Amino acid sequence: MFARTAYRALQPLKQPIRRYATGPSTSSSNTALYALGAAALGGGGYYYYARSNPKPESISPPSTLEQHTVPSNPPPSASAPQQAANNTFSGGDQGFISLKLESVENLNHNTKLFRFSLPNSDDVSGLQIASALLTKYKGPEMEKPVIRPYTPVSDEDQKGFIDLIVKRYEGGPMSTHLHNMVPGQRLDFKGPIPKYPWAPNKHKHIALIAGGTGITPMYQLARAIFSNPEDKTKVTLVFGNVTEEDILLKQEWEHLENTYPNRFRAFYLLDKPPNGWQQGTGHVNKELLKTVLPEPKEEGFKAFVCGPPGFYKAVSGAKKSPQEQGELTGLLRELGYKEEQVYKF
């Protein structure tokens, strides 16, 4: 199972927190690329161990995103068999589909939640775990359209809409266009774009190592695991950000941590922590990963990595192409993990 340091164990899980947010990293952060300072493991450091008598998993209140999501229709009676939902996205030769922006919610100074309506109220997205969607936009003065992938944060079986969380990047044509959109306008989508095919209990223990906006595919995978009572996979999240306001989906992660304390643990690191911050500071480094992850020789372990280019370079090495994983380098290789134990989103 999992454990925390003494200070982490004393920190209450249920506490007032900001809603999901993300923010741009600074040039100074890039210069000191994910090199964790001595304070990162101060106060005893993180550690991982197996516990013989785990406590039963508890129940916590629904998270913000769960409250924000409209529940699916209740199952019909036995006398009225339920009709299978229509998949909006079927992949293959299916072209781009135009979806209407239903609503926009400001999450912080540079991050918004976008809700796009599916063609019919009973439709579902058709995404699998894990997969993403492509978005396409061509401005009036653009020679070629810009295409960017995004991983929805809404449930795959959610009817009627999909939710995207997008941070605006300076000079980013797609994120800028999205942030300038208003309800009623439309955007082209295509997919699903398959990533890592997941099956319940495919791995005994997985690690989600993310930086910044690289957290959305991690949330998709974790949500699928913990929504399936047959899936007993253990999950460790290592999530690096600049400030506390930049921690994306923080309330959702704390909801999982409260509900599944023996199977899920989250470790946060901040480049610019606030006063009284009791978790890691700086960036993901070798010592931190060594203390919170199982040893490379442990069977059934898989690490997933996602983040900006500098994060990939430091932790696992970059992907060779969207379809090719590329050579494993960085911290995970230095710790002895093998290519087959790591997947780069």
C-alpha positions in Angstrom: 0.0 0.0 0.0 1.0 3.6 0.4 2.1 5.9 3.2 3.1 9.5 3.8 5.7 11.2 5.7 4.9 12.3 9.3 4.0 15.8 8.1 1.9 14.5 5.2 0.0 12.1 7.6 -0.9 15.0 9.8 -2.2 17.1 7.0 -6.0 16.8 6.7 -7.2 15.7 3.3 -10.6 17.4 3.4 -9.8 21.1 3.4 -10.9 24.2 1.4 -9.0 24.2 -1.9 -9.2 26.1 -5.2 -10.9 24.6 -8.2 -8.9 23.2 -11.0 -6.3 25.5 -12.4 -3.1 25.6 -14.4 -0.6 28.3 -15.3 2.4 28.9 -17.5 5.9 28.1 -16.2 8.5 30.8 -16.0 11.8 31.0 -17.8 13.6 30.5 -14.5 11.7 27.2 -14.0 12.9 26.0 -17.4 16.4 26.9 -16.7 16.4 24.9 -13.5 14.6 22.1 -15.4 13.0 19.8 -12.9 15.9 19.8 -10.5 14.4 19.3 -7.1 16.0 21.3 -4.2 16.9 19.9 -0.8 13.6 21.1 0.6 11.7 18.7 -1.7 12.2 15.8 0.7 12.6 17.9 3.9 10.8 16.7 7.0 11.4 13.1 6.4 10.7 12.6 2.6 8.1 10.5 0.9 8.1 6.7 1.1 6.3 3.7 -0.2 5.6 0.5 1.6 3.2 -2.5 1.7 0.8 -2.7 4.6 -0.6 -6.1 5.7 -3.9 -4.8 7.2 -5.3 -2.0 5.0 -8.2 0.0 6.2 -11.4 -0.3 4.3 -11.9 2.3 1.6 -13.9 5.3 2.7 -16.5 7.3 1.0 -16.1 11.1 0.4 -18.5 13.7 -1.0 -18.6 14.0 -4.8 -15.9 16.2 -6.3 -16.4 19.5 -8.1 -16.3 18.0 -11.6 -18.7 15.2 -10.6 -21.1 17.8 -9.3 -20.6 19.8 -12.4 -21.4 16.9 -14.7 -25.0 16.0 -15.4 -25.6 12.4 -14.4 -26.7 9.9 -17.0 -30.3 9.0 -17.2 -31.4 6.3 -14.7 -31.7 2.8 -16.1 -35.1 2.0 -17.6 -37.4 -0.8 -16.2 -37.0 -4.3 -17.4 -40.0 -3.9 -19.6 -38.3 -1.2 -21.6 -34.9 -2.4 -22.8 -32.3 0.4 -23.0 -31.2 1.3 -26.4 -27.4 1.5 -26.9 -26.1 5.1 -27.0 -24.8 6.4 -30.3 -21.0 7.1 -30.5 -20.3 10.5 -31.9 -16.8 9.7 -32.8 -16.0 6.4 -34.5 -12.5 6.9 -35.8 -11.3 5.4 -39.1 -12.4 7.3 -42.2 -14.8 9.5 -40.3 -14.1 13.1 -40.9 -14.1 16.1 -38.6 -17.4 16.8 -36.8 -18.5 20.3 -35.9 -19.7 20.7 -32.2 -21.3 23.7 -30.7 -19.8 25.4 -27.7 -22.5 25.2 -25.0 -20.8 27.0 -22.1 -17.4 28.4 -20.9 -16.3 28.6 -17.3 -13.3 30.6 -16.1 -11.1 28.6 -13.8 -8.2 31.0 -13.3 -6.4 33.7 -15.2 -5.4 31.5 -18.1 -7.5 28.3 -17.9 -11.1 27.6 -18.9 -13.5 24.7 -18.9 -15.3 24.3 -22.3 -18.4 22.3 -22.7 -19.3 21.2 -26.2 -22.6 19.7 -27.1 -22.7 16.4 -28.9 -25.1 16.1 -31.9 -27.8 14.5 -29.9 -28.6 14.6 -26.2 -28.4 10.8 -25.9 -25.1 10.5 -27.7 -21.8 9.6 -26.0 -18.3 10.6 -27.2 -17.2 7.1 -28.2 -13.8 7.5 -26.6 -12.0 4.6 -25.1 -9.4 4.4 -22.3 -7.0 5.9 -23.1 -7.7 8.1 -26.1 -8.0 11.8 -27.1 -9.7 14.0 -29.7 -8.2 16.2 -32.4 -9.4 19.8 -32.7 -9.1 21.8 -36.0 -9.3 25.5 -36.6 -8.4 27.7 -39.6 -8.4 31.4 -39.2 -9.2 33.8 -42.0 -5.6 34.6 -42.6 -4.1 31.2 -42.0 -2.8 29.2 -45.0 -3.3 25.8 -43.2 -5.5 24.8 -40.3 -4.0 24.2 -36.9 -4.7 20.8 -35.3 -4.2 20.0 -31.7 -5.1 17.0 -29.5 -7.0 17.3 -26.2 -8.2 14.7 -23.7 -11.7 15.4 -22.4 -12.2 15.4 -18.6 -15.8 14.3 -18.8 -16.8 10.6 -18.4 -16.6 8.5 -21.5 -20.2 7.4 -21.0 -21.5 10.9 -20.3 -24.4 11.7 -22.6 -24.9 14.9 -24.5 -21.6 16.7 -24.1 -17.8 16.6 -23.6 -15.7 18.9 -21.4 -12.3 20.2 -22.2 -9.9 22.1 -19.8 -7.5 24.3 -21.8 -4.8 26.6 -20.7 -4.1 29.6 -22.9 -0.5 29.8 -24.2 1.0 33.0 -25.6 1.3 32.5 -29.3 -0.7 29.2 -29.2 -3.1 29.4 -32.1 -5.6 26.8 -30.9 -5.6 27.7 -27.2 -6.0 31.4 -28.1 -8.9 30.6 -30.5 -10.6 28.5 -27.8 -10.2 31.2 -25.2 -11.8 33.7 -27.6 -14.8 31.5 -28.4 -18.2 32.3 -27.0 -21.2 29.9 -26.5 -23.0 29.2 -29.8 -19.8 29.1 -31.9 -18.6 25.8 -33.3 -15.3 23.8 -33.4 -14.3 20.8 -35.5 -13.4 17.5 -33.7 -12.1 14.2 -34.8 -11.3 10.9 -33.1 -10.9 9.0 -31.0 -7.1 9.0 -31.2 -6.1 5.8 -29.4 -3.3 6.1 -26.8 -2.7 3.3 -24.3 -5.3 0.4 -24.3 -6.4 -0.1 -20.8 -8.1 -3.2 -19.3 -9.0 -3.7 -15.6 -6.0 -5.0 -13.5 -3.7 -4.8 -16.6 -1.0 -3.7 -14.1 -0.8 -4.2 -10.4 0.5 -0.7 -9.8 0.8 2.4 -12.0 2.5 5.7 -11.6 1.1 8.9 -13.2 4.0 11.3 -13.5 2.7 14.6 -14.8 3.7 18.3 -15.3 1.2 21.1 -15.8 -1.5 20.4 -18.4 -0.2 16.9 -18.9 -2.5 15.9 -16.2 -5.7 15.4 -18.3 -4.9 11.9 -19.8 -3.8 10.9 -16.3 -7.2 11.9 -14.9 -8.9 9.9 -17.7 -7.0 6.8 -16.8 -7.4 7.2 -13.1 -11.1 7.9 -13.4 -11.7 4.7 -15.4 -9.8 2.6 -12.8 -11.6 3.9 -9.8 -15.1 3.9 -11.4 -14.7 0.1 -12.1 -15.3 -1.9 -8.9 -13.5 -4.9 -10.6 -10.3 -2.9 -11.1 -8.0 -3.1 -8.1 -5.0 -1.3 -9.6 -3.0 0.9 -7.2 -2.2 4.4 -8.4 0.5 6.8 -7.4 0.3 10.4 -8.8 3.4 12.6 -8.9 2.4 16.1 -10.1 4.7 19.0 -10.6 3.5 22.7 -11.0 4.7 26.2 -10.5 2.3 27.4 -7.9 -0.6 25.9 -5.9 -3.1 27.7 -8.1 -1.6 25.8 -11.1 -2.6 22.3 -9.7 -5.2 21.1 -12.2 -8.1 18.9 -10.9 -6.9 19.2 -7.4 -10.3 18.6 -5.9 -10.9 15.5 -8.0 -7.6 14.0 -6.9 -8.4 14.7 -3.3 -11.8 13.1 -3.7 -10.0 9.9 -5.0 -7.5 10.1 -2.2 -10.3 10.3 0.4 -12.3 7.5 -1.1 -9.5 5.1 -1.9 -6.8 5.8 0.7 -5.3 2.3 0.4 -5.0 2.4 -3.4 -4.4 6.0 -4.4 -1.7 8.5 -3.2 -0.9 11.9 -4.7 2.4 13.8 -4.3 2.5 17.4 -5.3 5.6 19.5 -6.0 5.6 23.3 -6.4 8.3 25.5 -7.9 6.9 28.5 -6.0 5.2 27.1 -2.9 3.1 29.3 -0.6 3.9 29.8 3.1 3.1 26.7 5.1 3.2 24.3 2.1 3.9 20.9 3.5 4.6 18.8 0.4 7.5 18.8 -2.1 9.2 21.9 -3.5 11.1 22.3 -6.7 10.7 19.8 -9.5 10.5 16.0 -10.0 13.9 14.5 -9.3 15.5 11.0 -9.0 15.4 10.9 -5.2 11.7 11.7 -5.1 10.7 9.0 -7.7 12.9 6.5 -5.9 11.1 7.0 -2.7 7.5 7.0 -3.9 7.6 4.4 -6.7 8.0 0.7 -6.5 11.4 -0.7 -7.4 12.0 -1.4 -11.1 12.2 -5.1 -10.4 8.6 -5.2 -9.1 6.4 -7.1 -11.4 3.2 -5.5 -12.8 4.4 -1.9 -12.6 3.8 0.7 -15.3 4.8 4.4 -15.3 2.9 6.9 -17.4 4.5 10.3 -18.3 2.9 13.5 -19.7 3.9 17.1 -19.6 5.6 19.9 -21.6 8.7 19.1 -23.7 11.2 19.9 -20.9 9.3 17.6 -18.5 9.5 14.7 -20.9 13.2 15.4 -21.4 13.9 15.3 -17.7 11.8 12.4 -16.7 11.6 9.9 -19.6 13.0 11.4 -22.8 10.8 12.8 -25.6 8.6 10.7 -27.9 10.1 10.1 -31.3 6.8 10.9 -33.0 3.1 10.9 -32.0 3.0 7.2 -32.8 6.5 6.2 -31.6 7.6 6.1 -28.0 11.2 6.8 -28.6 14.2 5.8 -26.4 13.7 5.8 -22.6 16.1 8.3 -21.1 16.0 10.7 -18.1 15.3 10.0 -14.5 13.3 6.8 -15.1 16.2 5.2 -17.0 18.7 6.4 -14.4 16.6 4.6 -11.8 16.7 1.3 -13.7 13.3 1.2 -15.3 13.0 -0.4 -18.7 11.3 0.9 -21.9 8.5 -1.6 -21.5 7.7 -0.2 -18.0 7.1 3.3 -19.3 4.5 4.9 -21.5 4.7 8.5 -22.8 1.3 10.1 -23.6 
